[in-house]
């Protein structure tokens, strides 16, 4: 009998609309600020995150995720290994950027429950700057590691 992989009871990958992700909070770099506007096409990027083609990378990651799901994979570690194996031998120049969307440092969204009033707020466990770059670049959807109780 073939064993069926069980999903994590805490986190799972999801394909999400970037515009539905929580607002980012400025930190560390100027391009995370409220008044930041993306540079013109001919300007050099302000940072590593804003230099990536997240539209293409996200669509590649979504395709990989769907293929992983079709093979029965659901656990975060298994999907990461699947993506790594699929892309390592590919001719994609920046294959590791797609794999990064499945890594332990991927975009993580979870819920903060405020201790005083019980209010629930969706926050980032990781990936906030990447999401800001995606929003600035008008990326439509991407792969997110989502906590099971996240309220968006």
C-alpha positions, 0 to 999 in steps of 0.5 A: 500500500502506497503511503499518502503524504500528510500535510503539516497541521500548522503550515501549507503552501498556497497560491495567493493574490499578492494584493491580498497579502498583508500590508508591509511595514517599512524597515531597514531600507528606503524602498520599504518606506511609505513614499517609495515609488519604483524607479524608471525602467532605465534606472538601476534597482534600489535593492536586490529584491526590486531587481528580480523579475518576480512576475516570471519567478512567481509563475514558474513557482506556481507551475512547480507547486501545481506539479508537486501537488499533482504528484501527491506532495503537500509537505513543505520539505517535500515540495522544496526538494521537488522544486530543487530537483526539478530546477537544478538541472534546468537551463533556467539562469536563476533557478535558485530564486524560484526554489527560494520561494519554497525554502524555509525562508519563503514568504510566510504569513501568519496571524498575530493574536493581540494579548489584550483585546484578542484582535487578530492581525495577519502578519509576516513571519518572513518575506515582507521585503520580497512582497513589497517588491512584488506589490511595487512590480504589480505581480498578480500572484505568488506562492506563500507558506501560510499558517493554517489559522491565518486570517486575511 
